[in-house]
Amino acid sequence: MQKLSLKNGQSSLWKEIKKRWDTTFDYVRNNWETLQVDRKRIYLFGRSLGGAVAIYLASQHSNELAGVILENTFTCISDMVKKVFRFLDFDIIKKYMLRLEWRSIDLINQITCPILFLASGRDEIVPSEQMVELHRSASSAHFKSWHSIPQAMHNDAWLSGGDDYWKEIRAFVEECENKANKKTDATD
């Protein structure tokens, strides 16, 4: 298990996570030919905590992404405390106990590439209002799509959503590519 060391209220673990994702993205970006990756078709997918990582990465590299797909992610850890640890939901307690904020709500408006939001209707972990708030706050995205899976819980959206889940992702990718092609045609 990674040891946490706290410096100036910022966890070294968060810095390490950001560094690893930045390094991974840089590797793909700098080796796209060797990896046989079409650099105009790079999408990020993040679910739950992975959604926070995807939002961070997209906020830094939005102009290099074809799109972002977010599933059942949260606005910030402090808001999650209200749901998961209600007895700790006091500002004074959160101020001294929370070291990882993962403030996706502060970063999502920096994302300019298209975003697909996949929201489980019966999510027992992340309140659906947090996905709604992220969707509302994604004001800089070229376009954004919302797909609700009414019967799904936090960890089974892909299963409960069945074919519609995959069709929604496919439709989003196709829309991203169609708009990118129109943009390329207009500049030629």
C-alpha positions in Angstrom: 0.0 0.0 0.0 1.2 3.5 -0.9 2.3 5.6 2.1 0.7 9.0 2.3 2.8 11.9 3.2 1.1 15.2 3.6 2.7 18.5 2.6 0.9 21.8 2.7 -2.5 20.0 2.9 -1.8 18.3 -0.5 -1.4 14.5 -0.5 1.7 13.2 -2.2 -0.5 10.3 -3.4 -2.6 12.8 -5.5 0.5 14.3 -6.9 1.8 10.8 -7.8 -1.5 9.8 -9.4 -1.5 13.0 -11.5 2.1 12.4 -12.5 1.4 8.8 -13.5 -1.6 9.8 -15.7 0.3 12.7 -17.2 3.2 10.3 -18.0 0.9 7.7 -19.5 -0.8 10.3 -21.7 2.6 11.8 -22.7 3.7 8.3 -23.7 0.7 7.7 -25.9 1.0 11.1 -27.4 4.7 10.8 -28.2 4.5 7.2 -29.4 1.2 7.2 -31.3 2.8 5.8 -34.5 4.6 2.9 -32.7 1.4 2.1 -30.7 -0.7 2.4 -33.9 -3.0 4.8 -32.2 -4.9 7.4 -34.3 -4.1 10.5 -32.2 -7.3 12.1 -33.5 -9.4 9.3 -31.9 -8.2 9.3 -28.3 -11.1 9.0 -25.9 -10.9 8.9 -22.1 -13.3 6.8 -20.1 -13.6 7.2 -16.4 -16.0 5.5 -14.0 -16.5 6.5 -10.4 -13.1 7.5 -9.0 -11.7 6.9 -12.5 -14.0 9.7 -13.7 -12.2 12.2 -11.5 -8.9 11.1 -13.0 -10.4 11.4 -16.5 -11.7 14.9 -15.7 -8.3 16.0 -14.4 -6.5 14.6 -17.5 -9.1 16.0 -19.9 -8.8 19.5 -18.2 -5.1 19.4 -19.0 -5.2 17.9 -22.5 -8.7 18.7 -23.9 -7.5 19.9 -27.2 -5.8 16.6 -27.8 -8.8 14.4 -27.1 -11.7 13.3 -29.3 -13.9 13.0 -26.3 -14.5 12.0 -22.7 -16.9 9.4 -21.3 -17.9 9.7 -17.7 -19.9 7.1 -15.8 -21.2 7.6 -12.2 -18.6 10.0 -11.0 -18.7 12.7 -8.3 -18.3 16.4 -8.0 -15.7 16.2 -5.2 -14.8 14.1 -2.2 -16.3 16.6 0.2 -19.7 16.2 -1.4 -19.3 12.4 -1.2 -18.8 12.7 2.6 -22.4 13.9 2.8 -23.6 10.6 1.3 -21.1 8.1 2.7 -20.1 9.5 6.1 -23.0 11.8 7.1 -21.7 11.9 10.7 -18.5 13.6 9.4 -20.4 16.2 7.2 -19.2 19.3 9.1 -16.9 21.8 7.5 -14.5 21.9 10.4 -14.1 18.1 10.4 -13.7 18.0 6.6 -11.2 20.8 6.7 -8.8 18.8 8.9 -9.6 15.2 7.8 -9.9 15.5 4.0 -6.6 15.7 2.1 -7.8 14.5 -1.3 -10.5 16.7 -2.6 -10.7 15.5 -6.2 -12.6 18.7 -7.1 -13.9 17.6 -10.5 -16.5 20.3 -10.3 -13.8 22.9 -10.5 -12.1 21.3 -13.5 -14.9 20.1 -15.8 -15.6 23.6 -17.2 -12.0 23.5 -18.6 -12.8 20.6 -20.8 -13.6 21.7 -24.4 -13.8 18.3 -26.1 -17.2 16.5 -26.2 -18.4 14.7 -23.1 -20.8 11.8 -22.7 -22.3 11.4 -19.2 -23.6 7.9 -18.3 -25.7 8.0 -15.2 -27.2 5.1 -13.2 -30.7 5.8 -12.0 -30.3 3.7 -8.9 -26.7 4.6 -8.0 -26.3 3.7 -4.3 -22.9 5.2 -4.0 -22.7 8.5 -6.0 -25.8 10.6 -5.7 -27.2 11.2 -9.2 -27.4 15.0 -8.4 -23.6 15.0 -8.6 -23.6 13.8 -12.2 -26.3 16.3 -13.0 -24.2 19.1 -11.5 -21.1 18.0 -13.5 -23.2 17.9 -16.7 -24.5 21.4 -16.0 -21.0 22.7 -15.2 -19.5 21.3 -18.4 -20.2 24.6 -20.1 -17.0 24.7 -22.3 -17.5 21.3 -24.0 -18.0 21.4 -27.8 -21.1 19.3 -27.1 -22.3 17.0 -24.3 -24.6 14.1 -24.2 -26.5 12.6 -21.3 -27.7 9.0 -21.1 -29.5 7.6 -18.0 -29.7 4.0 -17.2 -32.8 4.0 -14.9 -32.5 0.4 -13.5 -28.7 0.5 -13.1 -26.8 0.7 -9.8 -23.3 2.1 -9.4 -21.3 -0.9 -10.6 -23.6 -2.4 -13.2 -24.5 0.3 -15.7 -22.9 -1.6 -18.6 -24.8 -4.8 -17.6 -28.1 -3.2 -16.7 -28.0 -0.9 -19.7 -27.5 -3.8 -22.1 -27.3 -3.0 -25.8 -28.5 0.5 -25.2 -25.5 1.3 -23.1 -23.1 0.3 -25.9 -25.2 1.9 -28.6 -25.1 5.2 -26.7 -21.3 5.0 -26.5 -21.1 4.1 -30.2 -23.4 7.0 -31.1 -21.3 9.4 -29.1 -18.1 8.3 -30.8 -19.7 8.5 -34.2 -21.1 12.0 -33.4 -17.6 13.1 -32.3 -16.0 11.8 -35.4 -18.7 13.3 -37.7 -18.3 16.7 -36.1 -14.5 16.4 -36.3 -14.7 15.4 -40.0 -17.0 18.4 -40.7 -14.5 20.7 -39.0 -11.6 19.2 -41.0 -13.6 19.6 -44.2 -14.4 23.2 -43.4 -10.7 24.1 -42.9 -9.5 22.3 -46.1 
